Amino acid sequence: MFYHSTRNKALSVSSAEAIAQGIAADGGLFVPDSVPELREEDFEALKGLSYAERAARLFKLYLTDFTDEELRECTHNAYETGSFETPDVQEITTLADGSMLLELWHGPTCAFKDMALQILPHFLTRSIQKTGIDREVVILTATSGDTGKAALAGFQDVPGTRIMVFYPEDGVSSMQKRQMQTQEGENVRVCAVKGNFDDCQNGVKAIFTDPEMQEALARNGMQFSSANSINWGRLVPQIVYYVSAYVTMLEKGILVPGQRFVLTVPTGNFGNILAAWYAKQMGVPVQHLVCASNINKVLTDFIDTGIYDRNRDFHATVSPSMDILISSNLERLLYHMTGEDDAQIREWFGALKTAGRYEIPAELKNRIQAEFSGSFWDDAATKDMIGKVFAENGYLSDTHTAVGICAARDYTAKSAEKYPMLIASTANPYKFGKAVLEAIGGDTDADEYEILDRLQEKSGMKIPAALADLKTKEVLFRDSVAQDQMPAYVREKLGIQ
Ligand SMILES: *Cc1c(COP(=O)(O)O)cnc(C)c1O
């Protein structure tokens, strides 16, 4: 299988090259030249296997230049060495109303990002060997809060790599900030940006695609790669958990083979929901995809109108990992859905950069609406839902997941035909403790650690060790720069001219 750039179909690279580079030199994203299809007997064959074994078999379909042994070694290192607190890696919880939560946050940093970022470093070091690059890889990452810590944890002290994470100074939860500022490791660096997530992401993309910067790195025996969901090596592990969830639902008798279900995904950069769409293309019987947003509802508007317009106010919400106005992975969906029209993608994403806006034809919008619905929910609705779910089930959901539950319930209420509902649960509620405690009627006048204790007392859910331990960790990073200072910061910290 080969990978093309969404902005230049003629560019063709192996999966190892796509992962090592992270983003195409033309600013496009790498996409597979076809999507492998699974039949019922293929899903059947995945039953009874561990998560790591399933993952290795599914990776083989996309990462065709890796051997079976290499893939199995990668999935073993990521999923079978104790960094996930449940042996199944992911869990499915059923709520009283019959909807199901796909819990993807049992990894070391308590958000779904671990599902991909625990394995990406293994893919990346293998990819570098395979492509014969003899350079140190510098991972530049923009984060809305969760990717940063998950990437730092994944790449900490991985030989041949360095990692730099940029996060919006006032745009992450206090737990998220602590998690990043206390990160240990010889090869890590963390810096705040005076701006929002889009400023961080734009800053990182500009550094990536700056030829002078690339030359400077090459002169110093380095090259950039990405741990954001623009990297194919991030997306393919996310496809895996949707396929695996379907197989688990078959195993448990929740679904019969081929039975359709609706999938709701709390969305920011469009990575997680795009992975669900790929899983659907592969044959997972997804009836419909519900894209759940907070009041940064650029995607709801896009699905409704066909107009993507980032020219609007940015809002900081209680679901900060979804505070995003430029959803990068939409580019991949549009590439596939336009029949791989790279010229059209160049035009739209050029317009997004210059005018902040593009519009797709009605015919394409209709096809998108046949597969996706979107809805958005404000902080009050989010907290209400956390309170309701807790009252009905004694179950704590995090703020992002609660946005998903709002969208899922709304979709089900409005649909004539009822299907089983699976909702991606993207973070451990303790990561957003203050908002969650408030939502269940607790007193939040306390520091972040006292809040964890109060939440535990009220809910009976155990505080994850990874968060409780932060209290005793030293803050190692206090750097903060403006977006336009990011290139100079990167040069300085890498020690290159
Ligand atoms: C990253 C993140 C999201 C958004 O996922 P995308 O792939 O960016 O759409 C939602 N919830 C949580 C908790 C996250 O960390």
The ligand as a Tripos MOL2 file, in Angstrom:
@<TRIPOS>MOLECULE
LIG
   15    15     1     0     0
SMALL
NO_CHARGES

@<TRIPOS>ATOM
      1 C1         -8.2010   15.2620   21.6300 C.3       1 LIG1
      2 C2         -9.4550   15.0950   22.3710 C.ar      1 LIG1
      3 C3        -10.7120   15.1850   21.7300 C.ar      1 LIG1
      4 C4        -10.8510   15.5470   20.2720 C.3       1 LIG1
      5 O1        -10.3610   14.5480   19.4170 O.3       1 LIG1
      6 P1         -9.9900   14.8860   17.8930 P.3       1 LIG1
      7 O2         -9.3250   13.6760   17.3650 O.co2     1 LIG1
      8 O3         -9.0550   16.0690   17.9710 O.co2     1 LIG1
      9 O4        -11.2540   15.2350   17.1970 O.co2     1 LIG1
     10 C5        -11.8430   14.9260   22.4760 C.ar      1 LIG1
     11 N1        -11.7560   14.6250   23.7970 N.ar      1 LIG1
     12 C6        -10.5870   14.5540   24.4450 C.ar      1 LIG1
     13 C7        -10.5580   14.2410   25.8960 C.3       1 LIG1
     14 C8         -9.3860   14.7760   23.7610 C.ar      1 LIG1
     15 O5         -8.2150   14.6900   24.3960 O.3       1 LIG1
@<TRIPOS>BOND
     1     1     2 1
     2     2     3 ar
     3     2    14 ar
     4     3     4 1
     5     3    10 ar
     6     4     5 1
     7     5     6 1
     8     6     7 2
     9     6     8 1
    10     6     9 1
    11    10    11 ar
    12    11    12 ar
    13    12    13 1
    14    12    14 ar
    15    14    15 1
@<TRIPOS>SUBSTRUCTURE
     1 LIG1         1 GROUP 0 **** ****
